[in-house]
Amino acid sequence: MKPQAAANGAKTAKTAKTSKTASGAKAKRTAKGSAADKAGAASAEARRKKKAPTEVNGFAVGDHVVYPAHGVGRITGIDERTVGDQTLQMFVVAFEKDKMTLLVPTDKVDSAGMRRLSSRETMDAAITTLRGRARTRRVMWSRRAQEYEAKLNSGDPVSIAEVVRDLHRNVGQPDQSYSERQMYEAALDRLAREFAAVDNTDTEQAANKLEDVLRAA
């Protein structure tokens, strides 16, 4: 082999070796960078989950709460959501029966009307209301329906008990109209769900107990 040809071959081999070494180093750096990125992302996610609060303003994850327009729900989480250019802290409230989830800003609880479950004394007052005499105003149903709807959406157990009491019909009394029946069932369900949460029982048992009180009145 001529000296020039040998030199060219050696140079080519050296270049190939250098290129291979550089490629290998680059691949290692890329793999290392990718692993670091994944580790960083996992670490950031872990920090986010670790820092997520479980209680704010006396409301904790797992608590039953009452939201006026929807009744009893359960706090399933406390998250941060970005709305426009603001980051807001939210209670995540699940209403299992309605298959609905509601987000309530933690600093808007009072204005939204969200509250804790009623005390035993308040629920006893609702039972006393059920035992009272029905009061039906002699006005058109549309007007009464508006008044009942307002009481239902107030979230107040005693007001809801008034709706249940006034629309309940015992045997021998005139039947309810379709609209009255719907309103009655909605009010009974709303009241029973809070009773069930307070008594740690199910809604059906609570509803049966309330109707027993109505029939005995």
GROMACS elastic network, one bead per residue, 0.5 to 0.9 nm:
[ bonds ]
;  ai    aj funct       b0    kb
    1     4     6  0.84020   500
    1     5     6  0.66744   500
    1     6     6  0.64610   500
    2     5     6  0.53321   500
    2     6     6  0.62553   500
    2     7     6  0.86851   500
    3     6     6  0.51126   500
    3     7     6  0.61410   500
    3     8     6  0.86804   500
    4     7     6  0.50834   500
    4     8     6  0.62133   500
    4     9     6  0.86432   500
    5     8     6  0.50994   500
    5     9     6  0.61925   500
    5    10     6  0.86445   500
    6     9     6  0.51113   500
    6    10     6  0.61992   500
    6    11     6  0.85717   500
    7    10     6  0.51621   500
    7    11     6  0.61366   500
    7    12     6  0.86396   500
    8    11     6  0.50317   500
    8    12     6  0.61409   500
    8    13     6  0.85950   500
    9    12     6  0.51085   500
    9    13     6  0.61375   500
    9    14     6  0.85224   500
   10    13     6  0.51137   500
   10    14     6  0.60824   500
   10    15     6  0.85619   500
   11    14     6  0.50855   500
   11    15     6  0.61216   500
   11    16     6  0.85946   500
   12    15     6  0.50566   500
   12    16     6  0.61236   500
   12    17     6  0.85397   500
   13    16     6  0.50976   500
   13    17     6  0.61139   500
   13    18     6  0.85545   500
   14    17     6  0.50634   500
   14    18     6  0.60743   500
   14    19     6  0.85179   500
   15    18     6  0.50585   500
   15    19     6  0.60374   500
   15    20     6  0.84979   500
   16    19     6  0.50482   500
   16    20     6  0.60587   500
   16    21     6  0.85099   500
   17    20     6  0.50795   500
   17    21     6  0.60819   500
   17    22     6  0.85441   500
   18    21     6  0.50776   500
   18    22     6  0.60934   500
   18    23     6  0.85327   500
   19    22     6  0.50865   500
   19    23     6  0.60514   500
   19    24     6  0.84976   500
   20    23     6  0.50584   500
   20    24     6  0.60833   500
   20    25     6  0.85568   500
   21    24     6  0.50919   500
   21    25     6  0.61531   500
   21    26     6  0.85642   500
   22    25     6  0.50474   500
   22    26     6  0.60533   500
   22    27     6  0.85182   500
   23    26     6  0.50281   500
   23    27     6  0.60671   500
   23    28     6  0.85373   500
   24    27     6  0.50669   500
   24    28     6  0.61705   500
   24    29     6  0.85969   500
   25    28     6  0.50576   500
   25    29     6  0.61481   500
   25    30     6  0.85897   500
   26    29     6  0.50054   500
   26    30     6  0.60782   500
   26    31     6  0.85179   500
   27    30     6  0.50190   500
   27    31     6  0.60500   500
   27    32     6  0.83677   500
   28    31     6  0.50982   500
   28    32     6  0.59266   500
   28    33     6  0.84056   500
   29    33     6  0.59476   500
   29    34     6  0.85016   500
   30    33     6  0.50055   500
   30    34     6  0.60521   500
   30    35     6  0.85106   500
   31    34     6  0.50762   500
   31    35     6  0.61123   500
   31    36     6  0.84849   500
   32    35     6  0.51337   500
   32    36     6  0.60845   500
   32    37     6  0.85881   500
   33    37     6  0.60956   500
   33    38     6  0.86313   500
   34    37     6  0.50431   500
   34    38     6  0.62296   500
   34    39     6  0.85221   500
   35    38     6  0.51299   500
   35    39     6  0.60360   500
   35    40     6  0.84561   500
   36    40     6  0.59460   500
   36    41     6  0.85020   500
   37    40     6  0.50141   500
   37    41     6  0.61069   500
   37    42     6  0.85231   500
   38    41     6  0.50877   500
   38    42     6  0.60596   500
   38    43     6  0.84311   500
   39    42     6  0.50846   500
   39    43     6  0.59974   500
   39    44     6  0.85437   500
   40    44     6  0.60867   500
   40    45     6  0.85702   500
   41    44     6  0.50632   500
   41    45     6  0.61471   500
   41    46     6  0.85177   500
   42    45     6  0.50970   500
   42    46     6  0.60717   500
   42    47     6  0.85661   500
   43    46     6  0.50156   500
   43    47     6  0.61222   500
   43    48     6  0.85678   500
   44    47     6  0.50639   500
   44    48     6  0.61262   500
   44    49     6  0.86566   500
   45    48     6  0.50054   500
   45    49     6  0.61986   500
   45    50     6  0.84422   500
   46    49     6  0.51878   500
   46    50     6  0.59579   500
   46    51     6  0.85047   500
   47    51     6  0.59993   500
   47    52     6  0.85415   500
   48    51     6  0.52679   500
   48    52     6  0.62111   500
   49    52     6  0.52102   500
   49    53     6  0.87475   500
   50    53     6  0.81604   500
   52    77     6  0.87373   500
   52    78     6  0.69547   500
   52    79     6  0.70305   500
   52    80     6  0.86349   500
   53    56     6  0.71530   500
   53    60     6  0.87105   500
   53    61     6  0.87016   500
   53    77     6  0.84871   500
   53    78     6  0.63896   500
   53    79     6  0.81641   500
   54    59     6  0.84553   500
   54    60     6  0.56000   500
   54    61     6  0.54224   500
   54    62     6  0.89390   500
   54    77     6  0.72277   500
   54    78     6  0.66076   500
   55    58     6  0.63327   500
   55    59     6  0.54765   500
   55    61     6  0.63353   500
   55    78     6  0.77723   500
   56    59     6  0.54046   500
   56    60     6  0.64557   500
   56    61     6  0.89975   500
   56    78     6  0.81865   500
   56    91     6  0.87645   500
   56   106     6  0.71769   500
   57    60     6  0.83347   500
   57   106     6  0.76211   500
   57   107     6  0.85608   500
   59    62     6  0.88543   500
   59    63     6  0.67938   500
   59    65     6  0.85612   500
   59    75     6  0.81551   500
   59    91     6  0.87603   500
   59   116     6  0.80751   500
   60    63     6  0.56301   500
   60    75     6  0.70853   500
   60    76     6  0.88226   500
   60    77     6  0.83445   500
   60    78     6  0.84743   500
   61    64     6  0.88726   500
   61    74     6  0.79368   500
   61    75     6  0.50983   500
   61    76     6  0.54458   500
   61    77     6  0.54689   500
   61    78     6  0.71228   500
   61    91     6  0.84980   500
   61    92     6  0.87664   500
   62    74     6  0.60776   500
   62    75     6  0.52525   500
   62    76     6  0.58129   500
   62    77     6  0.79087   500
   63    73     6  0.84890   500
   63    74     6  0.56378   500
   63    75     6  0.55544   500
   63    76     6  0.81248   500
   63   116     6  0.82126   500
   64    72     6  0.66672   500
   64    73     6  0.56771   500
   64    75     6  0.64911   500
   64    93     6  0.89064   500
   64   116     6  0.69206   500
   64   117     6  0.66655   500
   64   197     6  0.72372   500
   65    71     6  0.81575   500
   65    72     6  0.56918   500
   65    73     6  0.54629   500
   65    74     6  0.59242   500
   65    75     6  0.72276   500
   65    93     6  0.82320   500
   65   114     6  0.68171   500
   65   115     6  0.56993   500
   65   117     6  0.56324   500
   66    69     6  0.88151   500
   66    70     6  0.75940   500
   66    71     6  0.51535   500
   66    73     6  0.61170   500
   66    74     6  0.84398   500
   66   113     6  0.82950   500
   66   114     6  0.56551   500
   66   115     6  0.53032   500
   66   116     6  0.60761   500
   66   117     6  0.62239   500
   66   118     6  0.86473   500
   66   155     6  0.71916   500
   66   194     6  0.79514   500
   67    70     6  0.55093   500
   67    71     6  0.51693   500
   67    72     6  0.64418   500
   67    73     6  0.72831   500
   67   112     6  0.78629   500
   67   113     6  0.63156   500
   67   115     6  0.66587   500
   67   116     6  0.89670   500
   67   153     6  0.88748   500
   67   155     6  0.69018   500
   68    71     6  0.57230   500
   68    72     6  0.85703   500
   68   112     6  0.83552   500
   68   113     6  0.62788   500
   68   114     6  0.67580   500
   68   115     6  0.85092   500
   68   152     6  0.79699   500
   68   153     6  0.52059   500
   68   154     6  0.54427   500
   68   156     6  0.79029   500
   69   152     6  0.78011   500
   69   154     6  0.73253   500
   69   155     6  0.70092   500
   70    73     6  0.78947   500
   70    95     6  0.77932   500
   70    98     6  0.85848   500
   70   153     6  0.77294   500
   70   155     6  0.83589   500
   70   190     6  0.81554   500
   71    95     6  0.82265   500
   71   153     6  0.83651   500
   71   155     6  0.67170   500
   71   190     6  0.58597   500
   71   191     6  0.83212   500
   71   193     6  0.75777   500
   71   194     6  0.75753   500
   72    94     6  0.89929   500
   72    95     6  0.69582   500
   72   117     6  0.80956   500
   72   190     6  0.76218   500
   72   193     6  0.63686   500
   72   194     6  0.60923   500
   72   197     6  0.79170   500
   73    93     6  0.60115   500
   73    94     6  0.54336   500
   73    96     6  0.72045   500
   73   101     6  0.88590   500
   74    92     6  0.82792   500
   74    93     6  0.53656   500
   74    94     6  0.53449   500
   74    95     6  0.66924   500
   74    96     6  0.82910   500
   75    78     6  0.78727   500
   75    91     6  0.65464   500
   75    92     6  0.56296   500
   75    94     6  0.63669   500
   76    91     6  0.78085   500
   76    92     6  0.56213   500
   76    93     6  0.59323   500
   76    94     6  0.65440   500
   77    90     6  0.82904   500
   77    91     6  0.61280   500
   77    92     6  0.50786   500
   77    93     6  0.74695   500
   78    89     6  0.69532   500
   78    90     6  0.55769   500
   78    92     6  0.58980   500
   78   106     6  0.85010   500
   79    88     6  0.82707   500
   79    89     6  0.57426   500
   79    90     6  0.52672   500
   79    91     6  0.65887   500
   79    92     6  0.71043   500
   80    87     6  0.63890   500
   80    88     6  0.54589   500
   80    90     6  0.59570   500
   80    91     6  0.88858   500
   81    86     6  0.83275   500
   81    87     6  0.56113   500
   81    88     6  0.53192   500
   81    89     6  0.64311   500
   81    90     6  0.70353   500
   82    85     6  0.68891   500
   82    86     6  0.56495   500
   82    88     6  0.61579   500
   82    89     6  0.88579   500
   83    86     6  0.53092   500
   83    87     6  0.61790   500
   83    88     6  0.70711   500
   84    87     6  0.80819   500
   88   105     6  0.67051   500
   88   106     6  0.81691   500
   88   107     6  0.89494   500
   89   104     6  0.84772   500
   89   105     6  0.58010   500
   89   106     6  0.58669   500
   89   107     6  0.79699   500
   90   103     6  0.58219   500
   90   104     6  0.52838   500
   90   106     6  0.53118   500
   90   107     6  0.84473   500
   91   102     6  0.80246   500
   91   103     6  0.56432   500
   91   104     6  0.50675   500
   91   105     6  0.61455   500
   91   106     6  0.60234   500
   92   101     6  0.68089   500
   92   102     6  0.59652   500
   92   104     6  0.66885   500
   92   105     6  0.89492   500
   93   100     6  0.84696   500
   93   101     6  0.55862   500
   93   102     6  0.50587   500
   93   103     6  0.62497   500
   93   104     6  0.74636   500
   94    98     6  0.87605   500
   94    99     6  0.75287   500
   94   100     6  0.59695   500
   94   102     6  0.63353   500
   94   103     6  0.88747   500
   95    98     6  0.55771   500
   95    99     6  0.58586   500
   95   100     6  0.52187   500
   95   101     6  0.60723   500
   95   102     6  0.79240   500
   96   100     6  0.66616   500
   96   101     6  0.83084   500
   97   100     6  0.78944   500
   98   101     6  0.87332   500
  104   107     6  0.84638   500
  104   108     6  0.69825   500
  104   109     6  0.67828   500
  104   112     6  0.76348   500
  104   114     6  0.83903   500
  105   108     6  0.52018   500
  105   109     6  0.66353   500
  105   112     6  0.87766   500
  106   109     6  0.58165   500
  107   110     6  0.78946   500
  107   111     6  0.87908   500
  108   111     6  0.53946   500
  108   112     6  0.59347   500
  108   113     6  0.85183   500
  108   114     6  0.87959   500
  109   112     6  0.51534   500
  109   113     6  0.61550   500
  109   114     6  0.54342   500
  109   115     6  0.75940   500
  110   113     6  0.51080   500
  110   114     6  0.63248   500
  110   115     6  0.76539   500
  111   114     6  0.79359   500
  113   154     6  0.87247   500
  113   155     6  0.84327   500
  115   118     6  0.83403   500
  116   119     6  0.88573   500
  117   194     6  0.70536   500
  117   197     6  0.77297   500
  117   198     6  0.69022   500
  118   121     6  0.80246   500
  118   122     6  0.60155   500
  118   123     6  0.67091   500
  118   156     6  0.86694   500
  118   157     6  0.78606   500
  118   194     6  0.78152   500
  118   195     6  0.88612   500
  118   198     6  0.75522   500
  119   122     6  0.52688   500
  119   123     6  0.64829   500
  119   124     6  0.86970   500
  119   198     6  0.78980   500
  120   123     6  0.51129   500
  120   124     6  0.61065   500
  120   125     6  0.86011   500
  120   198     6  0.75016   500
  120   199     6  0.89645   500
  121   124     6  0.50506   500
  121   125     6  0.62534   500
  121   126     6  0.87661   500
  122   126     6  0.63904   500
  122   127     6  0.88374   500
  122   157     6  0.73284   500
  122   158     6  0.74233   500
  123   127     6  0.64017   500
  123   128     6  0.87203   500
  123   157     6  0.68112   500
  123   158     6  0.76079   500
  123   194     6  0.86566   500
  123   195     6  0.71423   500
  123   198     6  0.85551   500
  124   127     6  0.50170   500
  124   128     6  0.62807   500
  124   129     6  0.86626   500
  125   129     6  0.62626   500
  125   130     6  0.87846   500
  125   157     6  0.84428   500
  125   158     6  0.65472   500
  126   130     6  0.63813   500
  126   131     6  0.88560   500
  126   157     6  0.59544   500
  126   159     6  0.79589   500
  126   160     6  0.81273   500
  126   161     6  0.56214   500
  126   162     6  0.81198   500
  126   191     6  0.88397   500
  127   130     6  0.50738   500
  127   131     6  0.65071   500
  127   132     6  0.89504   500
  127   158     6  0.81728   500
  127   161     6  0.74995   500
  127   210     6  0.76387   500
  127   213     6  0.75455   500
  128   131     6  0.51866   500
  128   132     6  0.66017   500
  128   158     6  0.88536   500
  128   161     6  0.89979   500
  129   132     6  0.51794   500
  129   133     6  0.82911   500
  129   158     6  0.67088   500
  129   159     6  0.87318   500
  129   161     6  0.62132   500
  129   162     6  0.63971   500
  129   165     6  0.74219   500
  130   133     6  0.79836   500
  130   134     6  0.84978   500
  130   158     6  0.87448   500
  130   161     6  0.59028   500
  130   162     6  0.67975   500
  130   164     6  0.72967   500
  130   165     6  0.51843   500
  130   166     6  0.86910   500
  130   210     6  0.79884   500
  130   213     6  0.69623   500
  130   214     6  0.60359   500
  130   217     6  0.76664   500
  131   134     6  0.88733   500
  131   165     6  0.77345   500
  131   213     6  0.66489   500
  131   214     6  0.62283   500
  131   215     6  0.89131   500
  131   216     6  0.78362   500
  132   135     6  0.89961   500
  132   162     6  0.88391   500
  132   165     6  0.75801   500
  132   214     6  0.89204   500
  132   217     6  0.71190   500
  133   165     6  0.76822   500
  133   166     6  0.79756   500
  133   217     6  0.81369   500
  134   162     6  0.79060   500
  134   165     6  0.57586   500
  134   167     6  0.78384   500
  134   168     6  0.83276   500
  135   162     6  0.84363   500
  135   165     6  0.82755   500
  135   166     6  0.57618   500
  136   139     6  0.85684   500
  136   144     6  0.85448   500
  136   166     6  0.63075   500
  136   167     6  0.84250   500
  137   140     6  0.86602   500
  137   144     6  0.75374   500
  138   141     6  0.87889   500
  138   144     6  0.88888   500
  139   142     6  0.83549   500
  139   143     6  0.66582   500
  139   144     6  0.68044   500
  140   143     6  0.55156   500
  140   144     6  0.65414   500
  140   145     6  0.86853   500
  141   145     6  0.57840   500
  141   146     6  0.85055   500
  141   179     6  0.89137   500
  141   180     6  0.85791   500
  142   145     6  0.50490   500
  142   146     6  0.63800   500
  142   147     6  0.88596   500
  143   146     6  0.52816   500
  143   147     6  0.65419   500
  143   148     6  0.88186   500
  144   147     6  0.50580   500
  144   148     6  0.61413   500
  144   149     6  0.84941   500
  145   148     6  0.50497   500
  145   149     6  0.59740   500
  145   150     6  0.85362   500
  145   179     6  0.85208   500
  145   180     6  0.80863   500
  145   183     6  0.79189   500
  146   149     6  0.50523   500
  146   150     6  0.62053   500
  146   151     6  0.87296   500
  147   150     6  0.51781   500
  147   151     6  0.64046   500
  147   152     6  0.86911   500
  148   151     6  0.50912   500
  148   152     6  0.60859   500
  148   153     6  0.86120   500
  148   159     6  0.87349   500
  148   160     6  0.80970   500
  148   162     6  0.85967   500
  148   163     6  0.59584   500
  148   183     6  0.78352   500
  148   187     6  0.88635   500
  149   153     6  0.61096   500
  149   154     6  0.84925   500
  149   163     6  0.87522   500
  149   183     6  0.79478   500
  149   187     6  0.89984   500
  150   153     6  0.52363   500
  150   154     6  0.61017   500
  151   154     6  0.51034   500
  151   155     6  0.73362   500
  151   156     6  0.73878   500
  151   159     6  0.53907   500
  151   160     6  0.58182   500
  151   162     6  0.82679   500
  151   163     6  0.73195   500
  152   155     6  0.61710   500
  152   156     6  0.76288   500
  152   157     6  0.86219   500
  152   159     6  0.70678   500
  152   160     6  0.52385   500
  152   161     6  0.89370   500
  152   163     6  0.74658   500
  152   183     6  0.89578   500
  152   186     6  0.83025   500
  152   187     6  0.62768   500
  152   190     6  0.79993   500
  153   156     6  0.80827   500
  153   160     6  0.84138   500
  154   157     6  0.86175   500
  154   159     6  0.76009   500
  154   160     6  0.80387   500
  155   158     6  0.89310   500
  155   159     6  0.78766   500
  155   160     6  0.72985   500
  155   190     6  0.85728   500
  156   159     6  0.53885   500
  156   160     6  0.62241   500
  156   161     6  0.86181   500
  157   160     6  0.50444   500
  157   161     6  0.59866   500
  157   162     6  0.86634   500
  157   190     6  0.85828   500
  157   191     6  0.62981   500
  157   194     6  0.81224   500
  158   162     6  0.63837   500
  158   163     6  0.89652   500
  158   191     6  0.89749   500
  159   162     6  0.51130   500
  159   163     6  0.67520   500
  159   164     6  0.89792   500
  160   163     6  0.51777   500
  160   164     6  0.64495   500
  160   165     6  0.86898   500
  160   187     6  0.59799   500
  160   188     6  0.79186   500
  160   190     6  0.77893   500
  160   191     6  0.66126   500
  161   165     6  0.59964   500
  161   166     6  0.85004   500
  161   187     6  0.75171   500
  161   188     6  0.77724   500
  161   191     6  0.69897   500
  162   165     6  0.50626   500
  162   166     6  0.60108   500
  162   167     6  0.85223   500
  163   166     6  0.52755   500
  163   167     6  0.61384   500
  163   168     6  0.84283   500
  163   183     6  0.81675   500
  163   184     6  0.69609   500
  163   187     6  0.65515   500
  163   188     6  0.84359   500
  164   167     6  0.54299   500
  164   168     6  0.59215   500
  164   183     6  0.84430   500
  164   184     6  0.56117   500
  164   185     6  0.80432   500
  164   186     6  0.88904   500
  164   187     6  0.58703   500
  164   188     6  0.58891   500
  164   191     6  0.85948   500
  164   214     6  0.88271   500
  165   168     6  0.53929   500
  165   169     6  0.86711   500
  165   184     6  0.86841   500
  165   214     6  0.71028   500
  166   169     6  0.84335   500
  166   184     6  0.86725   500
  167   176     6  0.75277   500
  167   180     6  0.66462   500
  167   181     6  0.76241   500
  167   183     6  0.79823   500
  167   184     6  0.57559   500
  168   176     6  0.81368   500
  168   181     6  0.85918   500
  168   184     6  0.69412   500
  168   211     6  0.87193   500
  168   214     6  0.74903   500
  168   215     6  0.88885   500
  169   172     6  0.82102   500
  169   173     6  0.58684   500
  169   174     6  0.71091   500
  169   175     6  0.67525   500
  169   176     6  0.70953   500
  169   214     6  0.88734   500
  169   215     6  0.86493   500
  170   173     6  0.56709   500
  170   174     6  0.84878   500
  170   175     6  0.88003   500
  170   214     6  0.82544   500
  170   215     6  0.64538   500
  171   174     6  0.84078   500
  171   175     6  0.88469   500
  171   215     6  0.89268   500
  172   175     6  0.85521   500
  175   181     6  0.89843   500
  176   179     6  0.78741   500
  176   180     6  0.55877   500
  176   181     6  0.56805   500
  177   180     6  0.50956   500
  177   181     6  0.60746   500
  177   182     6  0.86346   500
  178   181     6  0.51083   500
  178   182     6  0.62752   500
  178   183     6  0.87245   500
  179   182     6  0.51460   500
  179   183     6  0.62453   500
  179   184     6  0.85454   500
  180   183     6  0.51308   500
  180   184     6  0.60042   500
  180   185     6  0.85879   500
  181   184     6  0.50059   500
  181   185     6  0.61147   500
  181   186     6  0.85415   500
  182   185     6  0.52666   500
  182   186     6  0.61745   500
  182   187     6  0.86550   500
  183   186     6  0.51683   500
  183   187     6  0.61902   500
  183   188     6  0.85560   500
  184   187     6  0.52401   500
  184   188     6  0.60344   500
  184   189     6  0.84990   500
  185   188     6  0.50450   500
  185   189     6  0.59649   500
  185   190     6  0.84686   500
  186   189     6  0.52265   500
  186   190     6  0.61613   500
  186   191     6  0.86790   500
  187   190     6  0.51006   500
  187   191     6  0.61616   500
  187   192     6  0.84521   500
  188   191     6  0.52056   500
  188   192     6  0.59065   500
  188   193     6  0.84974   500
  188   207     6  0.67554   500
  188   210     6  0.80538   500
  188   211     6  0.86142   500
  189   192     6  0.50232   500
  189   193     6  0.60290   500
  189   194     6  0.87718   500
  189   203     6  0.75691   500
  189   204     6  0.86861   500
  189   207     6  0.68892   500
  190   193     6  0.53808   500
  190   194     6  0.67525   500
  190   195     6  0.89174   500
  191   194     6  0.54644   500
  191   195     6  0.63160   500
  191   196     6  0.86627   500
  191   206     6  0.86548   500
  191   207     6  0.79775   500
  191   210     6  0.87140   500
  192   196     6  0.59494   500
  192   197     6  0.85587   500
  192   202     6  0.86556   500
  192   203     6  0.55911   500
  192   204     6  0.75977   500
  192   205     6  0.83317   500
  192   206     6  0.51563   500
  192   208     6  0.86386   500
  192   209     6  0.87089   500
  192   210     6  0.73509   500
  193   196     6  0.50598   500
  193   197     6  0.62603   500
  193   198     6  0.86917   500
  193   202     6  0.77402   500
  193   203     6  0.51830   500
  193   204     6  0.85573   500
  193   206     6  0.73543   500
  193   207     6  0.80535   500
  194   197     6  0.50752   500
  194   198     6  0.61532   500
  194   199     6  0.84852   500
  194   203     6  0.82664   500
  194   206     6  0.87929   500
  195   198     6  0.51278   500
  195   199     6  0.59449   500
  195   200     6  0.81381   500
  195   201     6  0.81087   500
  195   202     6  0.88241   500
  195   203     6  0.76988   500
  195   206     6  0.61737   500
  195   207     6  0.84661   500
  196   199     6  0.51274   500
  196   200     6  0.55147   500
  196   202     6  0.52629   500
  196   203     6  0.52564   500
  196   204     6  0.83686   500
  196   205     6  0.77144   500
  196   206     6  0.55193   500
  196   207     6  0.84793   500
  197   201     6  0.65507   500
  197   202     6  0.76558   500
  197   203     6  0.81584   500
  198   201     6  0.79397   500
  199   202     6  0.85787   500
  199   206     6  0.84390   500
  201   204     6  0.86626   500
  201   205     6  0.70292   500
  201   206     6  0.71211   500
  202   205     6  0.56395   500
  202   206     6  0.64249   500
  202   207     6  0.88363   500
  203   206     6  0.50472   500
  203   207     6  0.60682   500
  203   208     6  0.86385   500
  204   207     6  0.50940   500
  204   208     6  0.62385   500
  204   209     6  0.86498   500
  205   208     6  0.51671   500
  205   209     6  0.62576   500
  205   210     6  0.87458   500
  206   209     6  0.51038   500
  206   210     6  0.63011   500
  206   211     6  0.87574   500
  207   210     6  0.51227   500
  207   211     6  0.62469   500
  207   212     6  0.86045   500
  208   211     6  0.51709   500
  208   212     6  0.61462   500
  208   213     6  0.87256   500
  209   212     6  0.50892   500
  209   213     6  0.64412   500
  209   214     6  0.88600   500
  210   213     6  0.51092   500
  210   214     6  0.64144   500
  210   215     6  0.88146   500
  211   215     6  0.61252   500
  211   216     6  0.85161   500
  212   215     6  0.51706   500
  212   216     6  0.61668   500
  212   217     6  0.86524   500
  213   216     6  0.52101   500
  213   217     6  0.62180   500
  214   217     6  0.52435   500
